[in-house]
Every structure is written in C-alpha cells, then in structure tokens.
Amino acid sequence: MKSLVILIITIILLGVVYNQEKLLILDKKISGCYRGCGGTYSSLLVTPEFFILEINPAFFGISFDEFTVDDLTPVKIEGYELGTKTTDKFLVYIPRKYKKLYIRGINKFGNDTSLDLSEYDSYVKARTVRNGLDDNEKPKVYLNYPKLTNNFFRTDELYVTLQGKVTDNLGLLSHEINGEKVNISETGMYKKRLKLKLGLNNIFLKAIDINNNVQTFDFVIVRDEIIQDNQFSDVDYPEKTLNENKNAYAVVFGIESYRNAPVVSYAVNDADIFREYLIKRFGLMKENIYLRLDEQATKGEFDKVFSSNGWISRNASSNSDVFIYFAGHGAPDLKSKETFLIPFDGDPNYATSTGYPLKTLYKNLEGLDVKSITIILDACFTGMSRDNQPLLADARPIYIDVGSGNIPNNSIVLSAAASNEISSASEKMNHGIFTYFLLKGLKGYADENKDRNITISEMQNYLSEKVSIEARKMGREQNPQLLGTDKNRILLTY
C-alpha cells in the first residue's frame, strides 16, 4: 500500500530534565521492531548528547522527502544532519534530556506508539557510576570580537556583532547572550548582532553543557553619542606598555571624604586610576606604590612616607624615579601665608597644626639621592573646594603660590591650578578635570610631535590648553602650573 511507502514521523518530546552526570560514548545499541520485524528496522544508539533513533527503510525503499521533526535543533553527528536522507538509514537525534519518544503511525497496525528512553538513560548512568566519571568541568567561552580592555568596549555604532567560540569537553547544551539562545556551528563558533542603546550596555554570555555545568561571562559596551552614563570615563582603562621600572617608587594619596572638610569630588577615583597608569604605562611594580585612600591617608601616613627617614627615603636609591600624586584639599594658613596638604583627619581651619606643609615636603625630598622626582598635585590652595564650597570659616578665597618653598633641583611639580583658581571636577568625566587630562595626555594625546615620547613640556602644553578650555565651559578659570627647570625631561615613553 501507498501508506507503507510514505513514512511520516512527528516526534513530540516531553522535556523532563534528568539528573545530569558525565556521560560516556557507548558502543551499546538497543534494538526493537516496528511495523513488524520484517519491516522497517529501528535501533537506538546512546551518545553523550543524544539518543540516536536509527530508522532503516531498506526493505521498502521508503522516501523521506516529507520527513519533519519538530522542536529539535539541526546538528551533525557521524556526518548525518537532521532531516538528511541517506541510502540505507535515517538518523533522528533526540537530546538526552528527554525521557519519552512518541512516534505516530509507525507500528504494524498503523497506530501511534512510544519508546521509553529511561532504561537507556539508566544504563548510561550505571556505566558512569562504575567508571567514576563526574563532569564538573565548565564550558569555555571566548570572545574574539569586539576586543575588550578590562571587560570594557566603547563604540559610537548603533549595532555591534559579537563573535567568538564556545567549547566543552563532552558537549554543549545551549549558549545564550543576554538571555537569548544563539546558534553554534559544528566547531563551536557563534555570531550575534546586538542593537546598542545610548550609554551603558551590559552584556551577559551563558553557556551550559550537557551535564548542566554553567559558564558565564559578562562585560560592558558603552555607546558614545551624547553619552549619559556616569560610571565610566574613557581614561579609566590604560593600555599596557613595554616599560619596566623596577627601581621606581610612588606615593599616591586620594582623599574624597574628609572628617572635617567638604567632599573632594572623584578624588579617590583620580588616585586609584593614576595608580593603574603608574603600573601599566610607567611600568612600576605594584609593591613599590604606596597607596592610601580616604581614612587611610592620615597625618601620620604623611609623616611616615615623606619624613627624612620615611618610606621613600628607605626604599629609593640613586637610580630611582620617584612619583608623588595627591588629590584632595589644599589649604592656606591665613597668617603665615604658607600652603598645606590636608590629610583625611586634618582641618583646613587649622592647617598649621593638622596639615602637611608643602615646604616640608620639598625640603625632605631635596635630601633624597634619586634620579628624578615628579610631583603631581590635583588640589588648590584658595580655601575653596572643587565644588566651590568654602573650606575656611572666614569664607574668603585667598591666593598663595603653590611653589612657596625650595623645589629640589631634580624635581618637577605639576599643579592643577594657579594661585587664585579652584581645581574643578567634572561629573561627566568622573574625575578632577586636571587629572582627567593628565591621564588622557599619558595615553598619548600630549605627544605633540608623535615621537612616542611625552616630555614634561609637552604635557604642560597639553594640560594648559585642555584644562583651561574645559574650565571655561564650567564658567571658571583654571590654568595648570609647571614648576621646575627640567622641562625637557621625558615623562613617559610609550
């Protein structure tokens, strides 16, 4: 009969997830007869990922041109693709998570029948237990494009295409990007086009193997176009250079939340990111950087590192470059007209007794036998904060020269503002504007002649232009100052 020639199989799979264990590729084949033992012969082959139902139409020359399988992902196993006709058999790939196979109109009376797969699954589990095979290995997720820097990528495009590879030792069950399943090629390659919203886009990749081991990978893409996010700045991810300066030492203080003074907006971020630049751009060793933030940066810490027998003096040698970075409040003394760096526990109204004098810093550094000293001060000494709040009870800005005191001969001082100006911060940049453009300059933007050497003079020229322009946008005046004579010294080679 014609009905014997045309075989239409509709498979409806009931998804009952079994307790996942590592599976072993088996040579066991369990057989059964449908349409009578003299007719179409079927068997079941168990693999780590699939039950493979083999339908052999050799006796009747059955055509599978109308063959369809619902709810199964086309895959290839042993060279056969789902839905592909072969000369002597047809393979139906059934994911191992399913417990029962329903086959319509296939038995010898033309009725529906079913195949219980649990006994085959139990067999695999028994073999697994005997061999002591426990699969705890997670899939591996690779992202080939876009190239990330510290799990971060920036673009001005509306769309980005993610490309990469997912692998597993036994087999993958699924791969998702932001909760949406993604097709994977035979070699594990995937490609997914994403539409980006303005600003921050969180991307989440999730791969699951056949034994329910999960690997996740997340990163951030920021789309630039009147960017609205306030969590990132384009200078926050320095690229690593080949520089190594194992003899260099640095002290980095960032004080944002004072005990007795207004907040210094983004000072902690300023100091923390500058430390990253010291490591990745200048080539300093992490252990050679003395970092203190907020409540850690007390008056005692200033004395400890800067005193004549302090941390710098004990560690630095004649071939050492020394870097000092301070982001926080500076304050004047109204009577003596001296300038002070204010520690976390200091009070700008009592700068003489609770602050650290700049002239003392210069004097102690002058006694060091080192190759060079670079001092960077993102502070002002007018008695006002970055947010234009008064620090002093008198509430009147005063103007004192940051260069008061003898600057050591081998030293350069880069200061955020002139004596009558406030050191400003930018919410858009998440930094003080002086530090922001300092970092941007260190990325290569300050290199005027593009010889991959940034001199002190080039950096000062860059800061003078960029900081003053940005300050004017904020309705302020701010002009960074350079103190010292060695202006042609190379600050950074990259």
Buried (B, 14 or more C-beta within 10 A) or exposed (E): EEEEEEBEBEBEBEEEEBEBBBBBEBEEEBEEBBBEEEBBBBBBBBBBBBBBBBBBBEEEEBEBEEBEBEEBEEBEBEEBEBBEEBEEBBBBBBBBBBBBBBBBBBBBEEEEBEBEBEEBBEBBBEBBEEEEBEBEBBBBBBBEEBEBBEEBBBBEEEEBEBBBBBBBBBBBBBBBBBEEEBEBEEEBBBBBEBEBEBBBBEBEBBBBBBBBBEBEBEBBBBBEEEBEBEEBBBBBBBEEBEBEBEBBBBBBBBBBBBBBBBBBBBBBBBBBBBBBBBBBBBBBBEEBBBBBBBEEBBBEBBBBBBEEEBBBBEBBEEEBBBBBBBBBBBBBBBEEEBBBBBBBBBBBBBBEEBBBBBBBBBBBBBEBEBBBBBBBBBBBBBBBBBEBEBBBEEEEBBBBBBBBBEBBEBBBBBBBBBBBBBBBBBEEBBBBBBBBBBBBBBBBBBBEEEEEEBBBBBBBBBBBEBBBEBBEEBEBBBBBBBBBEBBEBEBBBB
